[in-house]
């Protein structure tokens, strides 16, 4: 099973939407709380190549992007193969 990491913060509708998709698919994932100014947020920014927003999503260490990127990947049929890896 793929290792899924998602950097989130409170009151973020995009974070909730991304988490909801993983829950709907029934796959385990790690939520990393990353509010502005935190070490986790700096880690997310570094790992994502400079993106400063949340969520930032990684599957097996590969940067997927944010919520819109995740949803687009799912619509194209590209998410399930990554989750099954």
LINBELHU-V684219 format. One record per residue. N is the residue number from 0. RES is the residue in three letters. SS is DSSP state (~ for helix, > for strand, _ for the rest). PHI is phi in whole degrees, 0 to 359 (* if undefined). OMEGA is omega in radians with two decimals (* if undefined). Layout:
n=N res=RES ss=SS phi=PHI omega=OMEGA
n=N res=RES ss=SS phi=PHI omega=OMEGA
This chain:
n=0 res=UNK ss=_ phi=* omega=-3.12
n=1 res=UNK ss=_ phi=290 omega=3.05
n=2 res=UNK ss=_ phi=267 omega=-3.11
n=3 res=UNK ss=> phi=248 omega=3.07
n=4 res=UNK ss=> phi=236 omega=3.12
n=5 res=UNK ss=> phi=225 omega=3.11
n=6 res=UNK ss=> phi=275 omega=-3.04
n=7 res=UNK ss=> phi=225 omega=2.97
n=8 res=UNK ss=_ phi=217 omega=3.14
n=9 res=UNK ss=_ phi=296 omega=3.03
n=10 res=UNK ss=_ phi=59 omega=3.14
n=11 res=UNK ss=_ phi=250 omega=-3.12
n=12 res=UNK ss=~ phi=295 omega=3.12
n=13 res=UNK ss=~ phi=290 omega=3.07
n=14 res=UNK ss=~ phi=297 omega=-3.14
n=15 res=UNK ss=~ phi=299 omega=-3.14
n=16 res=UNK ss=~ phi=294 omega=3.13
n=17 res=UNK ss=~ phi=294 omega=3.10
n=18 res=UNK ss=~ phi=300 omega=3.13
n=19 res=UNK ss=~ phi=300 omega=3.12
n=20 res=UNK ss=~ phi=295 omega=3.11
n=21 res=UNK ss=~ phi=296 omega=3.09
n=22 res=UNK ss=~ phi=296 omega=3.13
n=23 res=UNK ss=~ phi=299 omega=3.14
n=24 res=UNK ss=~ phi=280 omega=3.07
n=25 res=UNK ss=_ phi=72 omega=-3.14
n=26 res=UNK ss=_ phi=255 omega=3.09
n=27 res=UNK ss=_ phi=287 omega=3.12
n=28 res=UNK ss=_ phi=209 omega=3.11
n=29 res=UNK ss=> phi=251 omega=3.02
n=30 res=UNK ss=> phi=270 omega=3.12
n=31 res=UNK ss=> phi=247 omega=-3.12
n=32 res=UNK ss=> phi=290 omega=-3.01
n=33 res=UNK ss=_ phi=223 omega=3.10
n=34 res=UNK ss=_ phi=290 omega=3.11
n=35 res=UNK ss=_ phi=309 omega=3.08
n=36 res=UNK ss=_ phi=84 omega=-3.10
n=37 res=UNK ss=_ phi=274 omega=3.06
n=38 res=UNK ss=~ phi=299 omega=3.14
n=39 res=UNK ss=~ phi=296 omega=3.13
n=40 res=UNK ss=~ phi=293 omega=3.09
n=41 res=UNK ss=~ phi=296 omega=3.10
n=42 res=UNK ss=~ phi=297 omega=3.13
n=43 res=UNK ss=~ phi=299 omega=-3.14
n=44 res=UNK ss=~ phi=297 omega=3.11
n=45 res=UNK ss=~ phi=296 omega=-3.09
n=46 res=UNK ss=~ phi=296 omega=-3.08
n=47 res=UNK ss=_ phi=271 omega=3.13
n=48 res=UNK ss=_ phi=79 omega=3.06
n=49 res=UNK ss=_ phi=111 omega=3.10
n=50 res=UNK ss=_ phi=290 omega=-3.04
n=51 res=UNK ss=_ phi=252 omega=-3.11
n=52 res=UNK ss=_ phi=265 omega=2.99
n=53 res=UNK ss=_ phi=240 omega=0.01
n=54 res=UNK ss=_ phi=283 omega=2.89
n=55 res=UNK ss=> phi=239 omega=-2.96
n=56 res=UNK ss=> phi=241 omega=3.13
n=57 res=UNK ss=> phi=230 omega=3.05
n=58 res=UNK ss=> phi=238 omega=-3.07
n=59 res=UNK ss=_ phi=51 omega=3.10
n=60 res=UNK ss=_ phi=82 omega=-3.14
n=61 res=UNK ss=> phi=274 omega=3.13
n=62 res=UNK ss=> phi=286 omega=3.12
n=63 res=UNK ss=> phi=269 omega=-3.11
n=64 res=UNK ss=> phi=120 omega=3.14
n=65 res=UNK ss=_ phi=262 omega=-3.09
n=66 res=UNK ss=~ phi=299 omega=-3.13
n=67 res=UNK ss=~ phi=299 omega=3.10
n=68 res=UNK ss=~ phi=296 omega=3.13
n=69 res=UNK ss=~ phi=297 omega=-3.12
n=70 res=UNK ss=~ phi=295 omega=3.11
n=71 res=UNK ss=~ phi=296 omega=3.10
n=72 res=UNK ss=~ phi=299 omega=3.12
n=73 res=UNK ss=~ phi=294 omega=3.14
n=74 res=UNK ss=~ phi=299 omega=-3.13
n=75 res=UNK ss=_ phi=280 omega=-3.12
n=76 res=UNK ss=_ phi=85 omega=-3.09
n=77 res=UNK ss=_ phi=268 omega=-3.08
n=78 res=UNK ss=~ phi=281 omega=-3.06
n=79 res=UNK ss=~ phi=304 omega=3.09
n=80 res=UNK ss=~ phi=299 omega=3.10
n=81 res=UNK ss=~ phi=291 omega=-3.12
n=82 res=UNK ss=~ phi=288 omega=-3.10
n=83 res=UNK ss=~ phi=278 omega=-3.07
n=84 res=UNK ss=_ phi=295 omega=*
